[in-house]
Amino acid sequence: MDMLIAQDEFSAYGVSHWAVVAVFAVGAFAFVKIGRSHKDTAAAVRFSRILGIIAIVMYAGIFTYSMIPPSLGRSVPLQLSDLAAVTAAYALWSRKPWAFALTYYWCLVLSTQALVSPALQSPDFPHHEFIAFWAMHLLVVWAAIYLTWGLRTRPTWKSYGITVAVTLAWAAFTFTFNLIANTNYGFLNSKPQTASLLDYMGPWPWYLLPATALVFTTWALMTWPWKKFGAHYSESPPRLPSETAGE
């Protein structure tokens, strides 16, 4: 009987993985079109706030599930994916430049790593863990794409500096927490059990150096083109009419 109801384990680059990549591509195109179709500020704000509510409700549900039963190794919201989800939801709701900055860099680089090397150990689709993992990762990346290319918000070197500083602070705190609690949030204290790009960067702790340099360099390369090509983009997403009335 168990054989009849058992599900295959998720496998990177299997059929379900490629299906998710296809869904991601279609969704990315759709969110850009939606953002650019907004004819007035109120429509953009209304849609982004609805998307922000969906993101935070989804994250809250996934986080609550991770707490049953509570586990020190997986129930503390210290993964960057946790912070990216909350930040993306807040960026969609508030349109704060600093929240957009973190969403832009974290989600477009770190969250998209799930598409390349997913650290997912669960039964395959349609298991709820599979759906939760991909729904959250895709939604935060779509949020970054929507804000950047849909609403035409652009990052700046100030955005880059904020994100580097916050990320280093997170890494220092999380690394210390991992040492004390014998956990591995952020894969800062050992490599993930699944295959990843870290496998090509040497043993622990040396892989942290090239990984950090690669991420910060990538973020820099994601910043400088906007100085030249971002003339039609804004440093912050559209604001409510009431917010601009006094200007």
C-alpha positions in Angstrom: 0.0 0.0 0.0 2.8 2.4 0.8 4.3 1.8 -2.6 1.1 3.0 -4.2 1.0 6.3 -2.4 4.7 7.0 -2.2 5.9 10.0 -4.2 9.2 10.3 -6.0 11.7 12.7 -4.5 12.3 16.0 -6.2 15.3 15.8 -8.5 17.1 18.9 -9.8 16.8 19.2 -13.6 14.0 16.7 -13.7 10.7 17.3 -15.5 9.2 19.2 -12.5 12.3 21.4 -12.3 12.1 22.4 -15.9 8.4 23.0 -15.6 9.1 25.5 -12.8 11.7 27.3 -15.0 9.0 27.6 -17.7 6.5 29.0 -15.2 9.1 31.4 -14.0 9.8 32.7 -17.5 6.1 33.2 -18.3 5.5 34.9 -15.0 8.4 37.2 -15.4 7.1 38.4 -18.8 3.6 38.8 -17.4 4.7 40.9 -14.5 6.7 43.3 -16.7 3.7 43.7 -19.0 1.3 44.3 -16.0 3.6 46.9 -14.5 4.0 48.8 -17.8 0.2 48.6 -18.5 -0.6 50.7 -15.4 -1.8 54.0 -16.8 -1.9 55.9 -13.4 -0.1 55.8 -10.1 -3.1 54.6 -8.1 -3.4 51.4 -10.3 0.3 50.6 -9.8 0.1 51.1 -6.0 -3.1 49.1 -5.7 -1.7 46.1 -7.6 1.7 46.2 -5.8 0.0 46.3 -2.4 -2.2 43.3 -3.3 0.9 41.5 -4.4 2.7 42.4 -1.2 -0.2 41.1 0.9 -0.1 37.8 -1.0 3.6 37.6 -0.4 3.5 38.2 3.3 0.5 35.9 3.8 2.2 33.1 1.9 5.4 33.6 3.8 3.5 33.5 7.1 1.8 30.3 6.2 5.1 28.6 5.2 6.9 29.9 8.3 4.1 28.7 10.6 4.3 25.2 8.9 8.1 25.2 9.6 7.3 25.7 13.3 5.4 22.4 13.5 7.1 20.9 15.4 9.6 23.7 16.2 13.2 23.0 15.3 16.2 25.1 16.1 17.7 24.1 12.7 14.8 25.2 10.5 12.3 27.3 12.4 14.4 30.4 13.1 13.8 33.0 10.3 17.5 33.6 9.5 17.7 32.3 5.9 18.1 35.1 3.4 15.1 33.7 1.7 13.1 34.5 4.8 14.4 38.1 4.9 13.9 38.4 1.1 10.3 37.4 1.4 9.5 39.9 4.1 11.5 42.7 2.4 9.9 42.1 -1.0 6.4 42.2 0.6 7.3 45.5 2.4 8.8 47.0 -0.8 5.6 46.2 -2.7 3.5 47.8 0.0 5.6 50.8 1.0 7.7 51.5 -2.1 10.6 52.5 0.1 13.9 52.9 -1.8 15.9 50.8 0.8 13.3 48.0 0.7 13.5 48.0 -3.1 17.3 47.9 -3.0 17.3 44.8 -0.8 14.6 43.2 -3.0 16.5 44.0 -6.2 19.8 42.5 -5.1 18.7 39.7 -2.8 15.9 38.4 -4.9 17.4 38.7 -8.4 20.7 37.0 -7.4 20.3 34.9 -4.3 16.6 33.8 -4.6 17.2 32.9 -8.3 19.9 30.4 -7.2 16.9 28.1 -6.4 16.3 27.9 -10.2 20.0 26.9 -10.8 20.7 24.7 -7.8 17.6 24.2 -5.6 18.3 23.1 -2.1 15.1 21.2 -1.9 14.8 17.8 -0.3 11.1 16.8 -0.5 8.7 14.7 -2.5 8.1 15.9 -6.0 5.1 17.8 -7.3 2.3 18.0 -6.2 3.6 17.7 -2.6 2.9 20.7 -0.4 6.6 21.2 0.4 7.5 21.3 -3.3 4.7 23.9 -4.0 5.6 26.0 -1.0 9.3 26.1 -1.8 8.8 27.2 -5.4 5.8 29.5 -4.8 7.8 31.6 -2.4 11.0 31.7 -4.4 9.3 32.6 -7.6 7.0 35.2 -6.1 9.9 37.2 -4.6 11.8 37.2 -7.8 8.7 38.2 -9.7 8.3 41.0 -7.2 11.8 42.3 -8.0 11.2 42.0 -11.7 7.8 43.8 -11.4 9.3 46.7 -9.4 12.4 47.1 -11.6 11.2 46.5 -15.2 7.5 46.8 -14.7 7.3 49.9 -12.6 10.7 51.1 -13.9 12.4 51.5 -10.5 16.2 51.6 -10.7 18.9 50.8 -8.2 21.7 53.3 -7.4 25.2 53.0 -5.9 23.5 54.0 -2.6 21.2 51.0 -3.0 24.3 48.8 -3.5 26.0 50.2 -0.4 22.9 49.6 1.7 22.5 46.0 0.5 26.2 45.2 1.1 26.1 46.6 4.6 22.9 44.8 5.6 24.1 41.6 4.1 27.4 41.7 5.9 25.6 42.4 9.2 23.3 39.5 8.5 26.2 37.2 7.7 28.1 38.1 10.9 25.0 37.6 13.1 23.9 34.4 11.5 27.4 32.9 11.4 27.7 33.6 15.2 24.2 32.1 15.8 25.2 29.0 13.8 28.3 28.5 15.9 26.4 28.8 19.2 23.3 26.8 18.1 25.1 24.2 15.9 22.9 25.2 12.9 23.7 26.2 9.3 21.5 29.1 8.3 22.6 30.7 5.0 25.1 27.8 4.5 27.6 29.9 6.2 29.0 27.1 8.4 29.0 24.3 6.0 27.9 23.5 2.4 24.3 22.4 1.6 23.8 18.7 1.2 22.5 19.1 -2.3 24.7 20.1 -5.2 25.4 23.9 -5.5 27.9 26.4 -6.9 29.7 26.3 -3.6 31.0 22.9 -4.5 33.4 24.6 -6.9 34.7 27.1 -4.4 36.8 25.0 -2.1 36.2 23.6 1.5 34.8 25.4 4.4 35.5 28.2 5.4 37.4 29.2 2.3 34.4 29.0 0.0 32.9 31.9 1.9 35.5 34.3 0.4 35.0 33.6 -3.3 31.2 33.3 -2.8 31.1 36.7 -1.1 33.3 38.3 -3.8 31.2 36.8 -6.6 28.0 38.1 -5.1 29.2 41.6 -4.4 30.8 41.8 -7.9 27.6 40.6 -9.5 25.6 43.2 -7.6 28.1 45.9 -8.7 27.6 44.8 -12.3 23.9 45.0 -11.8 24.2 48.6 -10.7 26.5 50.5 -13.1 24.5 50.1 -16.3 21.5 52.0 -14.8 23.7 55.1 -14.7 23.8 55.1 -18.5 20.7 53.3 -19.5 18.3 54.2 -16.7 17.1 57.6 -17.8 13.5 56.5 -18.0 13.5 54.8 -14.7 12.9 56.2 -11.2 14.8 55.6 -8.0 11.6 54.5 -6.2 8.4 52.9 -7.3 5.3 55.0 -7.9 3.8 56.7 -4.9 0.2 57.3 -3.9 -1.3 60.5 -5.2 -1.7 61.7 -1.5 2.0 61.3 -1.0 2.8 63.7 -3.9 0.1 66.2 -3.3 2.2 68.5 -1.1 5.2 68.6 -3.4 
